[in-house]
Amino acid sequence: MPVTPSGRPPLAATSIAVGSFGIDAFPASNNRPAPDQITANTALEGYVDMDSDLVAPFTIPVEAMLTARVSNLVVPVGLSASHVAFSAIRLEPTWMSLGAAAGILAGMALRGGVSAGGSAWGNPQDVSLLALQNTTVAYGLPPVLYNDLANTTLECTAALLLLGPHGAANDATFSQAPARPLTRARGAHWLAGALRAVNATASSGVPPVGPVPKGALWSDYGPGRLFFPEAVTLAAAGDIIPAPSSATAFRPDDALAAEEWATWLRLSFSPHGETRVGNAVNDRMSPGAQPGHTAALTVCQAAEGLAAALLASLRV
């Protein structure tokens, strides 16, 4: 269910499919009330009926189709879900999406590969999460829904879909507004989410934001501000600039410039090959967003650059 009215339900970072149906859970018992207790709103025990205007499109994590106790098993229909959650999944369109995702996952496991961390995978549980999400997006299976990207020809659509579970789709609404400038704070949020997903597998999940370095802050950006924990953790690790200092401003609400975004990407992904990442970023970001240009980045341009860096980092 949405966290806020007309907003998104909680996003699963490991999402590989989207479902959309009102909750319609069947009774857990056939015990019926006594005739003198029946009213217009009487329902059997365990019956839940929430029409579609009370729910919203939701994400389905890949680990719901897997079990740690049995390797080489992917279950797209009888997946792990409570009886209430299952009532929203049990629609043919959702099962078709899950079946397609399961087939892609099984095929990737059979072909084998190597994660960004250097470990080989040969069964579904070990498949790189980002590689899986990138492949499902390529086959037309979105892991998140945007209401302003449907039926568009934007080149960044695939990038925004790939990044959606990792921070790009964090808004309370389903709008992405790809032409708006990307702020520095939100850019740090995107980057932190992407980096946490680099070594994730289909079964391991994505780790949460790490602890904030004690005492680290900027003169205009500190604890309690949106996305501060991610930004300051990245900066303390040297992945973004400027370094945390009470004498230095971060300017979290300013638009992020193309040159600085490219620098952040090179710093963050340098362990995976700075030259390869740099070349990929230059190839994917539009001419007006190339390194050396100080123009503000749009959401669309930033997504192209980050997705390129991510995918380049997977080709170890």
C-alpha atoms as a printed R data frame, in Angstrom:
    type eleno elety resid chain resno       x       y       z
1   ATOM     1    CA   MET     A     1   0.000   0.000   0.000
2   ATOM     2    CA   PRO     A     2   1.153   3.585  -0.586
3   ATOM     3    CA   VAL     A     3   3.023   5.291   2.223
4   ATOM     4    CA   THR     A     4   1.275   8.557   1.366
5   ATOM     5    CA   PRO     A     5  -2.064   9.114  -0.465
6   ATOM     6    CA   SER     A     6  -1.606   8.676  -4.233
7   ATOM     7    CA   GLY     A     7   2.051   7.782  -3.624
8   ATOM     8    CA   ARG     A     8   4.173   4.682  -4.054
9   ATOM     9    CA   PRO     A     9   4.184   1.590  -1.866
10  ATOM    10    CA   PRO     A    10   7.647   0.873  -0.399
11  ATOM    11    CA   LEU     A    11  10.137   0.109  -3.157
12  ATOM    12    CA   ALA     A    12  12.062  -3.177  -3.234
13  ATOM    13    CA   ALA     A    13  15.662  -2.638  -4.355
14  ATOM    14    CA   THR     A    14  15.654  -6.200  -5.702
15  ATOM    15    CA   SER     A    15  12.500  -5.699  -7.783
16  ATOM    16    CA   ILE     A    16  12.190  -7.534 -11.105
17  ATOM    17    CA   ALA     A    17   8.475  -7.018 -11.795
18  ATOM    18    CA   VAL     A    18   5.562  -4.708 -11.062
19  ATOM    19    CA   GLY     A    19   2.109  -5.775  -9.929
20  ATOM    20    CA   SER     A    20  -1.077  -3.736  -9.806
21  ATOM    21    CA   PHE     A    21  -4.257  -5.083  -8.262
22  ATOM    22    CA   GLY     A    22  -6.410  -4.308  -5.237
23  ATOM    23    CA   ILE     A    23  -5.983  -6.523  -2.184
24  ATOM    24    CA   ASP     A    24  -8.651  -9.221  -2.275
25  ATOM    25    CA   ALA     A    25  -7.757 -11.811   0.367
26  ATOM    26    CA   PHE     A    26 -10.142 -14.707   0.773
27  ATOM    27    CA   PRO     A    27 -11.420 -15.867   4.176
28  ATOM    28    CA   ALA     A    28  -9.094 -17.785   6.441
29  ATOM    29    CA   SER     A    29 -12.054 -19.639   7.982
30  ATOM    30    CA   ASN     A    30 -15.522 -20.735   6.915
31  ATOM    31    CA   ASN     A    31 -16.952 -20.027  10.360
32  ATOM    32    CA   ARG     A    32 -20.005 -17.892   9.790
33  ATOM    33    CA   PRO     A    33 -21.572 -15.433  12.234
34  ATOM    34    CA   ALA     A    34 -24.847 -16.266  13.922
35  ATOM    35    CA   PRO     A    35 -27.910 -15.079  11.973
36  ATOM    36    CA   ASP     A    36 -28.680 -12.407  14.547
37  ATOM    37    CA   GLN     A    37 -25.129 -10.950  14.149
38  ATOM    38    CA   ILE     A    38 -25.184 -10.530  10.378
39  ATOM    39    CA   THR     A    39 -25.121  -6.921   9.183
40  ATOM    40    CA   ALA     A    40 -24.532  -5.230   5.836
41  ATOM    41    CA   ASN     A    41 -20.760  -5.148   6.544
42  ATOM    42    CA   THR     A    42 -20.357  -8.633   7.969
43  ATOM    43    CA   ALA     A    43 -17.529 -10.663   6.427
44  ATOM    44    CA   LEU     A    44 -16.018 -14.072   7.078
45  ATOM    45    CA   GLU     A    45 -12.931 -14.243   9.259
46  ATOM    46    CA   GLY     A    46  -9.781 -13.173   7.431
47  ATOM    47    CA   TYR     A    47 -11.543 -11.616   4.450
48  ATOM    48    CA   VAL     A    48  -9.863  -8.410   3.259
49  ATOM    49    CA   ASP     A    49 -11.148  -6.358   0.325
50  ATOM    50    CA   MET     A    50  -9.312  -3.172  -0.624
51  ATOM    51    CA   ASP     A    51 -10.326  -1.695  -3.943
52  ATOM    52    CA   SER     A    52  -7.751  -0.459  -6.416
53  ATOM    53    CA   ASP     A    53  -8.276   3.175  -5.421
54  ATOM    54    CA   LEU     A    54  -6.710   2.347  -2.030
55  ATOM    55    CA   VAL     A    55  -3.633   0.604  -3.410
56  ATOM    56    CA   ALA     A    56  -1.043   1.398  -6.085
57  ATOM    57    CA   PRO     A    57   1.376  -0.453  -8.405
58  ATOM    58    CA   PHE     A    58   3.938  -2.291  -6.295
59  ATOM    59    CA   THR     A    59   7.346  -3.879  -6.811
60  ATOM    60    CA   ILE     A    60   8.031  -7.613  -6.475
61  ATOM    61    CA   PRO     A    61  11.496  -8.675  -5.191
62  ATOM    62    CA   VAL     A    62  13.326 -11.453  -6.993
63  ATOM    63    CA   GLU     A    63  14.063 -13.288  -3.741
64  ATOM    64    CA   ALA     A    64  10.338 -14.076  -3.417
65  ATOM    65    CA   MET     A    65  10.913 -16.642  -6.209
66  ATOM    66    CA   LEU     A    66  13.991 -18.200  -4.543
67  ATOM    67    CA   THR     A    67  14.747 -20.293  -1.479
68  ATOM    68    CA   ALA     A    68  18.086 -20.629   0.286
69  ATOM    69    CA   ARG     A    69  17.365 -24.284   1.063
70  ATOM    70    CA   VAL     A    70  17.147 -25.460  -2.554
71  ATOM    71    CA   SER     A    71  19.580 -24.316  -5.237
72  ATOM    72    CA   ASN     A    72  18.678 -24.095  -8.933
73  ATOM    73    CA   LEU     A    73  15.003 -23.542  -8.153
74  ATOM    74    CA   VAL     A    74  12.967 -20.531  -9.315
75  ATOM    75    CA   VAL     A    75   9.249 -20.419  -8.443
76  ATOM    76    CA   PRO     A    76   7.347 -17.618 -10.223
77  ATOM    77    CA   VAL     A    77   3.769 -18.691  -9.340
78  ATOM    78    CA   GLY     A    78   3.776 -20.292  -5.886
79  ATOM    79    CA   LEU     A    79   6.212 -17.662  -4.672
80  ATOM    80    CA   SER     A    80   6.878 -16.600  -1.098
81  ATOM    81    CA   ALA     A    81   4.109 -14.222   0.015
82  ATOM    82    CA   SER     A    82   1.551 -13.883   2.759
83  ATOM    83    CA   HIS     A    83  -2.019 -14.788   1.809
84  ATOM    84    CA   VAL     A    84  -2.874 -11.058   1.779
85  ATOM    85    CA   ALA     A    85   0.048 -10.133  -0.496
86  ATOM    86    CA   PHE     A    86  -0.650 -13.154  -2.707
87  ATOM    87    CA   SER     A    87  -4.168 -11.880  -3.320
88  ATOM    88    CA   ALA     A    88  -2.669  -8.862  -5.105
89  ATOM    89    CA   ILE     A    89  -0.178 -10.970  -7.090
90  ATOM    90    CA   ARG     A    90  -2.542 -13.702  -8.318
91  ATOM    91    CA   LEU     A    91  -3.397 -12.028 -11.637
92  ATOM    92    CA   GLU     A    92  -2.357 -13.426 -15.005
93  ATOM    93    CA   PRO     A    93  -0.516 -10.272 -16.134
94  ATOM    94    CA   THR     A    94   1.576 -10.346 -12.946
95  ATOM    95    CA   TRP     A    95   2.273 -14.045 -13.277
96  ATOM    96    CA   MET     A    96   3.286 -13.578 -16.909
97  ATOM    97    CA   SER     A    97   5.778 -10.909 -15.855
98  ATOM    98    CA   LEU     A    98   7.113 -13.132 -13.080
99  ATOM    99    CA   GLY     A    99   7.316 -16.103 -15.428
100 ATOM   100    CA   ALA     A   100   9.318 -14.086 -17.952
101 ATOM   101    CA   ALA     A   101  11.636 -12.813 -15.217
102 ATOM   102    CA   ALA     A   102  12.088 -16.362 -13.905
103 ATOM   103    CA   GLY     A   103  12.994 -17.596 -17.369
104 ATOM   104    CA   ILE     A   104  15.550 -14.806 -17.799
105 ATOM   105    CA   LEU     A   105  17.050 -15.581 -14.382
106 ATOM   106    CA   ALA     A   106  17.276 -19.299 -15.133
107 ATOM   107    CA   GLY     A   107  18.845 -18.617 -18.527
108 ATOM   108    CA   MET     A   108  21.452 -16.290 -17.030
109 ATOM   109    CA   ALA     A   109  22.315 -18.900 -14.393
110 ATOM   110    CA   LEU     A   110  22.756 -21.571 -17.071
111 ATOM   111    CA   ARG     A   111  25.056 -19.338 -19.118
112 ATOM   112    CA   GLY     A   112  27.048 -18.342 -16.057
113 ATOM   113    CA   GLY     A   113  28.875 -15.102 -15.422
114 ATOM   114    CA   VAL     A   114  30.959 -13.108 -12.974
115 ATOM   115    CA   SER     A   115  29.767 -10.493 -10.489
116 ATOM   116    CA   ALA     A   116  31.381  -7.099 -10.007
117 ATOM   117    CA   GLY     A   117  33.019  -8.524  -6.891
118 ATOM   118    CA   GLY     A   118  34.770 -11.152  -9.002
119 ATOM   119    CA   SER     A   119  32.780 -14.195  -7.860
120 ATOM   120    CA   ALA     A   120  31.425 -16.585 -10.449
121 ATOM   121    CA   TRP     A   121  27.752 -17.492 -10.520
122 ATOM   122    CA   GLY     A   122  26.166 -20.589 -11.952
123 ATOM   123    CA   ASN     A   123  22.871 -20.889 -10.124
124 ATOM   124    CA   PRO     A   124  19.968 -18.452  -9.825
125 ATOM   125    CA   GLN     A   125  20.744 -17.346  -6.284
126 ATOM   126    CA   ASP     A   126  24.206 -16.096  -7.294
127 ATOM   127    CA   VAL     A   127  23.271 -14.134 -10.430
128 ATOM   128    CA   SER     A   128  24.252 -10.454 -10.253
129 ATOM   129    CA   LEU     A   129  21.203  -8.408  -9.308
130 ATOM   130    CA   LEU     A   130  22.108  -5.485 -11.567
131 ATOM   131    CA   ALA     A   131  22.849  -7.788 -14.492
132 ATOM   132    CA   LEU     A   132  19.457  -9.420 -13.981
133 ATOM   133    CA   GLN     A   133  17.586  -6.114 -13.716
134 ATOM   134    CA   ASN     A   134  19.383  -4.729 -16.771
135 ATOM   135    CA   THR     A   135  18.413  -7.828 -18.777
136 ATOM   136    CA   THR     A   136  14.762  -7.783 -17.698
137 ATOM   137    CA   VAL     A   137  14.548  -4.093 -18.630
138 ATOM   138    CA   ALA     A   138  16.020  -4.910 -22.043
139 ATOM   139    CA   TYR     A   139  13.235  -7.464 -22.536
140 ATOM   140    CA   GLY     A   140  10.560  -4.921 -21.634
141 ATOM   141    CA   LEU     A   141   9.945  -5.938 -18.008
142 ATOM   142    CA   PRO     A   142  10.150  -2.791 -15.860
143 ATOM   143    CA   PRO     A   143  11.146  -3.190 -12.182
144 ATOM   144    CA   VAL     A   144   9.363   0.089 -11.317
145 ATOM   145    CA   LEU     A   145   6.566   2.172 -12.798
146 ATOM   146    CA   TYR     A   146   6.828   5.807 -13.927
147 ATOM   147    CA   ASN     A   147   3.635   7.458 -15.099
148 ATOM   148    CA   ASP     A   148   5.468  10.014 -17.246
149 ATOM   149    CA   LEU     A   149   7.764   7.627 -19.134
150 ATOM   150    CA   ALA     A   150   5.118   5.399 -20.691
151 ATOM   151    CA   ASN     A   151   5.032   5.509 -24.482
152 ATOM   152    CA   THR     A   152   8.047   7.825 -24.640
153 ATOM   153    CA   THR     A   153  11.078   7.512 -26.894
154 ATOM   154    CA   LEU     A   154  13.549   8.988 -24.419
155 ATOM   155    CA   GLU     A   155  16.924   7.248 -24.661
156 ATOM   156    CA   CYS     A   156  17.256   7.447 -20.875
157 ATOM   157    CA   THR     A   157  14.111   5.398 -20.198
158 ATOM   158    CA   ALA     A   158  16.049   2.126 -19.811
159 ATOM   159    CA   ALA     A   159  18.567   3.848 -17.518
160 ATOM   160    CA   LEU     A   160  15.818   5.279 -15.306
161 ATOM   161    CA   LEU     A   161  14.137   1.871 -15.099
162 ATOM   162    CA   LEU     A   162  17.409   0.196 -14.100
163 ATOM   163    CA   LEU     A   163  18.119   2.849 -11.478
164 ATOM   164    CA   GLY     A   164  14.537   3.056 -10.227
165 ATOM   165    CA   PRO     A   165  14.837   0.421  -7.472
166 ATOM   166    CA   HIS     A   166  18.115   1.991  -6.313
167 ATOM   167    CA   GLY     A   167  16.979   5.543  -5.630
168 ATOM   168    CA   ALA     A   168  15.783   7.097  -8.873
169 ATOM   169    CA   ALA     A   169  12.163   6.157  -8.120
170 ATOM   170    CA   ASN     A   170  12.181   7.208  -4.494
171 ATOM   171    CA   ASP     A   171   9.625  10.005  -4.889
172 ATOM   172    CA   ALA     A   172   6.245   9.746  -3.220
173 ATOM   173    CA   THR     A   173   4.643  10.116  -6.652
174 ATOM   174    CA   PHE     A   174   5.046   8.018  -9.788
175 ATOM   175    CA   SER     A   175   6.414  10.986 -11.750
176 ATOM   176    CA   GLN     A   176  10.068  11.121 -12.745
177 ATOM   177    CA   ALA     A   177  10.156  14.496 -14.573
178 ATOM   178    CA   PRO     A   178  13.180  13.520 -16.680
179 ATOM   179    CA   ALA     A   179  13.781  17.080 -17.933
180 ATOM   180    CA   ARG     A   180  14.148  18.633 -14.476
181 ATOM   181    CA   PRO     A   181  17.636  19.442 -13.098
182 ATOM   182    CA   LEU     A   182  19.109  16.856 -10.744
183 ATOM   183    CA   THR     A   183  20.094  18.355  -7.401
184 ATOM   184    CA   ARG     A   184  23.418  17.565  -5.765
185 ATOM   185    CA   ALA     A   185  21.758  15.873  -2.775
186 ATOM   186    CA   ARG     A   186  19.571  13.671  -4.963
187 ATOM   187    CA   GLY     A   187  22.550  12.837  -7.159
188 ATOM   188    CA   ALA     A   188  24.397  11.586  -4.072
189 ATOM   189    CA   HIS     A   189  21.314   9.537  -3.154
190 ATOM   190    CA   TRP     A   190  21.262   7.925  -6.605
191 ATOM   191    CA   LEU     A   191  24.967   7.188  -6.523
192 ATOM   192    CA   ALA     A   192  24.871   5.691  -3.030
193 ATOM   193    CA   GLY     A   193  22.007   3.376  -3.979
194 ATOM   194    CA   ALA     A   194  23.774   2.234  -7.134
195 ATOM   195    CA   LEU     A   195  27.039   1.518  -5.324
196 ATOM   196    CA   ARG     A   196  25.268  -0.552  -2.654
197 ATOM   197    CA   ALA     A   197  23.790  -2.701  -5.433
198 ATOM   198    CA   VAL     A   198  27.035  -3.342  -7.319
199 ATOM   199    CA   ASN     A   199  27.901  -6.603  -5.516
200 ATOM   200    CA   ALA     A   200  24.328  -7.680  -4.712
201 ATOM   201    CA   THR     A   201  23.018 -10.983  -6.018
202 ATOM   202    CA   ALA     A   202  19.518 -12.260  -6.670
203 ATOM   203    CA   SER     A   203  19.372 -13.750  -3.167
204 ATOM   204    CA   SER     A   204  21.647 -11.546  -1.057
205 ATOM   205    CA   GLY     A   205  19.645  -8.335  -1.257
206 ATOM   206    CA   VAL     A   206  21.004  -4.791  -1.191
207 ATOM   207    CA   PRO     A   207  22.683  -3.588   2.025
208 ATOM   208    CA   PRO     A   208  21.260  -0.544   3.824
209 ATOM   209    CA   VAL     A   209  22.974   2.833   4.136
210 ATOM   210    CA   GLY     A   210  26.062   2.518   6.323
211 ATOM   211    CA   PRO     A   211  26.645   4.411   9.572
212 ATOM   212    CA   VAL     A   212  27.276   8.143   9.259
213 ATOM   213    CA   PRO     A   213  30.877   9.088  10.129
214 ATOM   214    CA   LYS     A   214  30.844  10.710  13.553
215 ATOM   215    CA   GLY     A   215  30.990  14.501  13.439
216 ATOM   216    CA   ALA     A   216  31.074  14.702   9.626
217 ATOM   217    CA   LEU     A   217  28.979  17.482   8.053
218 ATOM   218    CA   TRP     A   218  29.123  20.575   5.862
219 ATOM   219    CA   SER     A   219  28.349  24.170   6.778
220 ATOM   220    CA   ASP     A   220  24.975  23.992   4.983
221 ATOM   221    CA   TYR     A   221  24.161  20.274   5.140
222 ATOM   222    CA   GLY     A   222  23.913  18.141   8.243
223 ATOM   223    CA   PRO     A   223  21.928  15.486  10.141
224 ATOM   224    CA   GLY     A   224  18.186  15.542   9.627
225 ATOM   225    CA   ARG     A   225  18.397  16.805   6.036
226 ATOM   226    CA   LEU     A   226  17.129  14.681   3.155
227 ATOM   227    CA   PHE     A   227  19.758  12.269   1.772
228 ATOM   228    CA   PHE     A   228  22.466  13.587   4.150
229 ATOM   229    CA   PRO     A   229  23.543  10.129   5.447
230 ATOM   230    CA   GLU     A   230  24.273   8.897   1.919
231 ATOM   231    CA   ALA     A   231  26.028  12.072   0.804
232 ATOM   232    CA   VAL     A   232  28.308  12.377   3.820
233 ATOM   233    CA   THR     A   233  29.173   8.655   3.787
234 ATOM   234    CA   LEU     A   234  30.193   8.878   0.122
235 ATOM   235    CA   ALA     A   235  32.182  12.075   0.694
236 ATOM   236    CA   ALA     A   236  33.993  10.643   3.718
237 ATOM   237    CA   ALA     A   237  35.034   7.685   1.547
238 ATOM   238    CA   GLY     A   238  36.319  10.016  -1.169
239 ATOM   239    CA   ASP     A   239  33.658   9.017  -3.692
240 ATOM   240    CA   ILE     A   240  32.207  12.517  -4.097
241 ATOM   241    CA   ILE     A   241  33.416  16.051  -3.460
242 ATOM   242    CA   PRO     A   242  33.759  18.275  -1.514
243 ATOM   243    CA   ALA     A   243  34.976  16.443   1.590
244 ATOM   244    CA   PRO     A   244  32.877  17.002   4.723
245 ATOM   245    CA   SER     A   245  33.945  20.137   6.590
246 ATOM   246    CA   SER     A   246  32.116  22.661   8.751
247 ATOM   247    CA   ALA     A   247  33.920  25.354   6.752
248 ATOM   248    CA   THR     A   248  32.796  24.027   3.366
249 ATOM   249    CA   ALA     A   249  29.363  24.213   1.699
250 ATOM   250    CA   PHE     A   250  27.849  21.224  -0.098
251 ATOM   251    CA   ARG     A   251  24.966  23.143  -1.726
252 ATOM   252    CA   PRO     A   252  22.538  20.184  -1.574
253 ATOM   253    CA   ASP     A   253  19.687  21.971  -3.371
254 ATOM   254    CA   ASP     A   254  21.799  23.316  -6.247
255 ATOM   255    CA   ALA     A   255  21.639  21.675  -9.657
256 ATOM   256    CA   LEU     A   256  24.439  19.181 -10.251
257 ATOM   257    CA   ALA     A   257  26.812  20.163 -13.070
258 ATOM   258    CA   ALA     A   258  27.827  17.674 -15.745
259 ATOM   259    CA   GLU     A   259  31.524  18.025 -15.019
260 ATOM   260    CA   GLU     A   260  31.089  17.292 -11.326
261 ATOM   261    CA   TRP     A   261  28.772  14.326 -11.959
262 ATOM   262    CA   ALA     A   262  31.365  12.797 -14.265
263 ATOM   263    CA   THR     A   263  34.001  13.335 -11.576
264 ATOM   264    CA   TRP     A   264  31.812  11.666  -8.937
265 ATOM   265    CA   LEU     A   265  31.297   8.671 -11.214
266 ATOM   266    CA   ARG     A   266  35.018   8.287 -11.916
267 ATOM   267    CA   LEU     A   267  35.859   8.525  -8.207
268 ATOM   268    CA   SER     A   268  33.158   6.057  -7.186
269 ATOM   269    CA   PHE     A   269  33.806   3.417  -9.833
270 ATOM   270    CA   SER     A   270  37.599   3.689 -10.190
271 ATOM   271    CA   PRO     A   271  38.180   0.277  -8.530
272 ATOM   272    CA   HIS     A   272  36.325  -1.252 -11.487
273 ATOM   273    CA   GLY     A   273  38.460   0.431 -14.134
274 ATOM   274    CA   GLU     A   274  38.497   4.227 -14.303
275 ATOM   275    CA   THR     A   275  39.268   4.365 -18.028
276 ATOM   276    CA   ARG     A   276  36.474   1.970 -18.958
277 ATOM   277    CA   VAL     A   277  33.968   3.756 -16.723
278 ATOM   278    CA   GLY     A   278  35.063   7.172 -17.985
279 ATOM   279    CA   ASN     A   279  34.701   6.110 -21.611
280 ATOM   280    CA   ALA     A   280  31.278   4.591 -20.951
281 ATOM   281    CA   VAL     A   281  30.082   7.754 -19.220
282 ATOM   282    CA   ASN     A   282  31.304   9.932 -22.093
283 ATOM   283    CA   ASP     A   283  29.575   7.687 -24.623
284 ATOM   284    CA   ARG     A   284  26.210   7.702 -22.861
285 ATOM   285    CA   MET     A   285  25.902  11.286 -21.594
286 ATOM   286    CA   SER     A   286  24.609  13.733 -24.186
287 ATOM   287    CA   PRO     A   287  27.061  16.278 -25.702
288 ATOM   288    CA   GLY     A   288  25.733  19.069 -23.498
289 ATOM   289    CA   ALA     A   289  26.390  16.939 -20.430
290 ATOM   290    CA   GLN     A   290  29.943  15.878 -21.251
291 ATOM   291    CA   PRO     A   291  32.724  16.412 -18.700
292 ATOM   292    CA   GLY     A   292  34.048  19.945 -19.034
293 ATOM   293    CA   HIS     A   293  30.574  21.426 -19.377
294 ATOM   294    CA   THR     A   294  29.245  23.291 -16.359
295 ATOM   295    CA   ALA     A   295  25.606  23.255 -17.473
296 ATOM   296    CA   ALA     A   296  23.112  21.740 -15.032
297 ATOM   297    CA   LEU     A   297  22.400  18.074 -15.573
298 ATOM   298    CA   THR     A   298  18.876  16.904 -16.176
299 ATOM   299    CA   VAL     A   299  17.524  13.773 -14.536
300 ATOM   300    CA   CYS     A   300  17.644  12.086 -17.936
301 ATOM   301    CA   GLN     A   301  21.300  12.964 -18.596
302 ATOM   302    CA   ALA     A   302  22.416  11.966 -15.110
303 ATOM   303    CA   ALA     A   303  20.648   8.604 -15.400
304 ATOM   304    CA   GLU     A   304  22.438   7.879 -18.660
305 ATOM   305    CA   GLY     A   305  25.825   8.558 -17.092
306 ATOM   306    CA   LEU     A   306  25.216   6.567 -13.911
307 ATOM   307    CA   ALA     A   307  23.752   3.567 -15.746
308 ATOM   308    CA   ALA     A   308  26.762   3.549 -18.074
309 ATOM   309    CA   ALA     A   309  29.167   3.586 -15.121
310 ATOM   310    CA   LEU     A   310  27.233   0.795 -13.401
311 ATOM   311    CA   LEU     A   311  27.172  -1.471 -16.431
312 ATOM   312    CA   ALA     A   312  30.843  -0.799 -17.173
313 ATOM   313    CA   SER     A   313  31.697  -1.791 -13.598
314 ATOM   314    CA   LEU     A   314  29.978  -5.159 -14.128
315 ATOM   315    CA   ARG     A   315  32.225  -6.015 -17.074
316 ATOM   316    CA   VAL     A   316  35.203  -7.103 -15.003
